[in-house]
Amino acid sequence: MKVAFWLYFFMFLAFFDLHAQYPILTPFALSLGAAPTFIGWMMGIYALTHLPGNLIAGQGVDRHGSRGYMIFSLLGAGIILLFQAHVTEPWQLLVLRSISGFVLAFLSPACLAMLASLSSNPVQQGKLMAGHGVVHTVASVVSPAAGAFLVAQSGFTLAFQMLGWLLISTGIIAIFTIHEPKKTKASLLPAELSVDAPVSVKIDVIPLRYYLLPLFVACSQGILFFELPLHEGAGASAIMHTGLYFSIISLGALVTLSMLFLSKISPYKRASYGILGIALSFFALAALDFIPIQVSLFALGMAKGVVFPAIASMFIDLSGGKRMGTVFSMQSIAMSLGSFVGPIAAGALHGSYSPYFLAFFLLMLLLVFVPPKKHGGFKSPPVRTTTEGAIK
C-alpha cells in the first residue's frame, strides 16, 4: 500500500491548494471590478473546460495509466496560479480559470482510477474510496480558513504565488515517488485458455440516469460555492468568515467520513439518504432563518461526507470493476456539467430569489428520478456480453 500512501499524500496537498482558493476567488474577482453575473460565468467556465480534459483522461488513463496525467495536472495548475497572481482585469482571470479547468480535469479521474486499481476486492476498494474522501475532507477543513488568512495577511498576489509553488513542488516530487501498479493480465484468465484465444468478457453498461447523481449534486455545490462568499461581502473580515464557513462544511463531512461502519451499508442507500440530507440543508439555508447558518452548513457537510464516497463505490459496483478510467471520467464529466450550470444559474437568480431554493428543488427532483429500491440499492443495470480479441 506504499502507492496508496503517496497518492493520499499528494492528493492532500493538491486538495489543500485547490480548496484554499474557494473563499478568495470571488473577493478577488470583485476587487478587479467583476459583477456577480460575470463571477457566475467565471466559475462556470472553469467547470465547462473540464469536459474536454475529462474526455481525454477517460481513454488516456485506461490506455497509458494515471501517473503522467497526475503530474501534468499538478505542474500545469501550479504554473497557471503563478500567472493568476498578476492579473489586473476580469477577462484575464476568466481566461486563466478556463485553462485551469482543462488542466485540472485530469487529476481526479487519474487518482481515482489508480486507487481503484490497487485492489480487486470490492470491500478494499470501498475502503480506498473512503480514504480518498477522508484525505479530501481533512484538506478542505483547514485550507479555506488558511487561504483566507493568507490573503488577509499578505494579499492576493502573494497568496496565489504561494499556492502555485505548492502545486509545482507537489508535481515535481510526484515524478520520483508515484509509479503505476503492476498488472498481470494473463493471471486473470483461466489456466486452460490460451493467451491468444478469444475471451468472453462481461461489461456492465451503466444507464445514463445514474450520472444524474453527480450532475445534480455538483450543480448544488456550484450554487453553494457561488452564493456563500457573497453572503459576507469582500472585506478582509468577510473573507475570513467565508473561509470559516467552508471549513465548517468540511468538518461536518469529516464526522461522517470517520464513521467507518457506514461503508457496510449499500452505497446506493447511502447516496440516496445523503442527497436527501443535502437537500434539506439547502432548504434550511433558504427558508429557515431561525437555524444558524453554521448549523445548516455543518449538516450539509455531514451529508456530503456520505454522498461522495457512496457515489464512487456505486460506480465501481455498476461497472463491474472494469475500465475505471472511463467510468470516473464520465463521472467527472457529469460533475463538470453540474458545476458549470450551478454558478451561472445562481448568478442569474441572485438578487431576485435565493439560489438555495433551486439547489433544494433539483436534489429532491433527483430522488424522484433515481429512487432507491425497497430492499437495497437502485435498479441493477443491464449487462452486455462481448468477445474481446487476443490479449497482447
N, C-alpha and C positions, 0 to 999 in steps of 0.2 A: 504493500500500500504506500510505498515511497512516492509513487507518481501522484496518488491522491493527496498526499500531504503538500507537495509542491503546487498542485493545482489549487487547493484550498488557499494556500498562502498567497499566490498571485491573484486569485480571484478576490481575496480580501483587499489587497492593495488597489486593484482596479475598481472594485465597487466603492471603496472608500473615496477614491478620487472622483468618481462619477457622481456619487450622492452628495459630496461636498458642494457641488455646483447647483443643486436644486434650490436652495434658499437665496442664492446670489444672482442667478441669471436674470430673473425678472427685474430686480432692482437695478442691475447693470444696464439692461435694455432701457429702463425708464430714465436712467441718468444720461443715456445717449439721445433721449428725446422720442423714444418709440411710444406709440399709442397702444392701449390694451389689445385692440384688434390685430395690430402688427405682431405683438408678442404671441398671440394665439397662433398666427401663421408661422412665426419663427419656431415655436415648439412643435407645431405640426409638421413642418417641412423636414425637421430633424428625423421624425418618425417615418415620413414618406421615403426619404432617401435610404432608409433601412432596407426597403424592398429589393432593389437590385442586389445589394450585398447579401441578403438572406438567400436569394435565388442562387447566387454563385456559391455561397457557403454550403448549401444543402448537398449539391452534387460533388463539390470540391472536397468536402470533408470525407464523404464516403469513398472517394477515389484516392485521395492523396494524404488523408489523415488530418489531424487537428492542429498539430504543432505550428506549422508555418502560418496558418491563418491567425492563431492566437498572437504570435509575435508581431505580425504585420499590424494587427489591430491595435495592440498596445503602443507600439512605436509611432504609428500614424496619428493616433488620437493625442499623444503627448506633444507631437510637433504642432498640431493644429491649435492646441491650447496656448503654445508659446506665441503664435500669431494672434490669437484671440486677445491676448493681454494688451495688444497695441491698437485695437480698432477704435475708430473715432466716429463712425457713422452706423446707424442701424442696419443699412443694407450690407455692410461689411460683416456684421455679426450674423446676419441671415445666411450669407454665403458660406462662412466658416462652419456654422452649425449644420448646414446641409451636407457639407463634405464630411464633417464629423459623424453624422448619422450613417453615411455609407461605410466609413472605415470601421466603426464600432459594431456594425451589423454582423461581422464575422465572429465576434468574441463569444457571445452566448451559445450559438449552435456548436461551435468548436469545443467549448468547455463541457457542455452537457453531453455531447457525443463521446468525448474521451472518458468522462466519468462513467457513463453507461457501459462503455466497452471494458471497463476494469473487472466486471463480473458478469456471468451469465445467470446468476441466481436472482430471481425476482425480489426476494426479501433483501438481499445485499444491495441490489440496485436501488431499492426504495430507501435504504439507509444512506447510500451515497447521495441520492437526490435530497434527502433531508439534511445531510451535511452541507450540501450546496446552499440550501435555504438558510441554515444557521450562519454560515460564513457571510452570505449576502446580508442577512439581517444585523449581525453584530457590527459589520462595517457601516451599515446605514444608521445604526444607533448613534454613533459618535460623530460621523462625518458631517451631517448637516450643521450641527452646532459648531463643529470645528471650522467648517467653511465660513460660516457667518462670523465667528470670532476672528478668523484670519483677515477677512475684509475689514472688519471694524478696527483692527489694529494696524493693518498695513496698506489697505486699499485694494481695488480690483486688480490693478496691473500686477502687483507682486503676488497676489493670491493665485491668479491664473498661471503665472510663471512657475510657482512652486508646485502646483498641481500637474502642470505639464512635465516638469522634470521628474516628478514621481512616477508618472506613467512610462516615460522613456527609460528610466532606470529599471523599472519592473520588466519591460520588454527585453532589455539587454541581459538581465540576469536569467530570464526565461530561456534565452538561447542556449545557455550552458546547463540548464537543470531539467528542462522538460523534454521527455522522449516518448515516442509512440509506444504503447503497449504491444508486446509481441502477439501475433495472431497465428494460430496453427489451423489453417483451413482444412487440411487433409484429415485431421483428427476429428472433425465434425461429421465425417462420412462413415457409414458402416464399413467394417473391415472387408466384407466380401465384395464391395463395389470398387471397381477400378476408378482411378482418379480421372481418367479420360471419358468415363461413361456419363451419359446424361443423368441428371438427378432431379427428381420431382420435389419441389420446394413449395411450402405453403406460405403465401404472402398475405398478411391481413390488410384489408383495404379499409382505411378509416373514413367513415362518412363525413362529408363536409360539415354537417351540423355540429360535430364535436369541436370544430375550430371556432364556433361562436363563443365558446367559453373564454379562451384567451383574448378573442376580439373584443367582447363586451367588457371584460374585466380591465383590459388595458385602456379602453375608452374611458371608463370611470376613473382610472388612475390619472389619465391625461387631464381630465376635468379637475381633479384634485390638485395636481401639480400647477395648473394654471391659476386656480382660484385662491388657493391657500396663501401664496405670497402677497396677493393683492389685499388680503384681509387686514394686513397690518400697515401697508404702505411701503415707502422706500427709504426711510431714515435708518440710521445705524442701529437704534434700539429696535426698530421694526424688523430689520434683518435678523437680529439676534432672536427675537420672538419666533420668527418663521423657522429658523434653524432648530429651535427647541420643539416646535410643533412637529416637524418631520422626525425628530429624534423620538418623540412620544409615540408616533406611529410605529417606528421600528422596535421600540421597547415592547409594545403590545404584541408585535409579531414574534419577538424573541420568546415571550412567555409561552405561546402555543407551540413554537418550534422545539422548545425544551421538553414538551410533553411527549416523550418518545413512544408512549403507548398508543398514540394516535395513529402511528404507522401500521398498526394491526387492523385498523378499520379500513373498509373498502375505499380506495381513492375516489371512486365515483360518489359515494355518500359524503366523503369529506369535502369534495369540490362543491357539491350542492348546498350543504349546510354553511360552508364558508362564504359562498356567494350570497346566501340569504343574510348572513351577518354583515357583510359589506354593504348590502342594500339598505338594511335598517340603520346602519351607522350614517349613511348619506342622508336618510330621511331625518335623522336627529339633527344633523348639521344644518339642514334646510329649514326645518319647521319647529323643532323642539328647542326653543331658546333657553328654557329653564335648565337644560342639561349643559353643564360647562363644556366648552369646546375640547378641553383636554380629555374629558371622559369619552366623548364621541370619537376622537382620534385614536385613543388607546384601544377602544373596542374595534375600530376599523382595522387597526394593526393586528389585533389578535385574529380577526377573520382572515386577513391576508396571509398570516403565518400558517393557516390551514389550507388555503386555496392553492398557492403556487406550488408547493411540493406535491400536492394531490394531483394537480393537472399534469405535472411532469411524469409522475408514476402512472397516471391514467394513459398517457400517450405511449409509454413503454409497453404497457399491457395490451393496448389496442393494436400496436404494430407487431406484436409477437417478438419484440426484441431485435428486429431486423431494420436495416437502413436508418440507423439512428440520426445520421447527419441530415438526411432528407426530412425525417419526421420533425426534428427540432427546428429545422429551417422553416418548415411550414407553420409550426407554432409561432416562431419569431415573426413570420410574415403577418400572421393574424394579429399579433400584438402590435406590430408596427402600424398596421391599418387603424387599429383602435386608438393608438397613441397619436395618430395623425388627425383623426376625426374629433377626438375628445377636446383638445385645447381650442381648435377652431370653433367648434360648437359653443364652448364655454365663452370664448371671446365675443361671439355674436349675441349670446344671451346676457352677458354681463351688463349690469346697469338696469335691465328690464325685469329679469326673473333670476332666481337662484339657479345656477348651473347644477347644484347638487340635486335638485329635483330630477333633472334629466338623467343623472347617474343612477338614481334610485329606480326610475322608470325602466331604464334599459336592463338593469340587473334582474328586476322582477319579471320582465318580459323574457329574459334568458331562461329563467326557471320554468316558464311555461313551455317554451320551445324545446328545451332539452331536459325533461323531467327525469328524476331517478326512478328505477323500478321499485316495486314494493319490497322485494327481497334482494337488495344489493345491486347497486350499480345502475348505469344506463343500459339501454338495449345493446346486446352484443353486435359487433359489426360483422358484415359478411366476410367470408374467407375465399380468396381466389387461389386456385392451384395452378402453378405454371411449371414448365420444364425448362430448367436452365441448361446451358451448354456445358462443355468441358471446362473444368476448373484449371486455370493455368497458374 
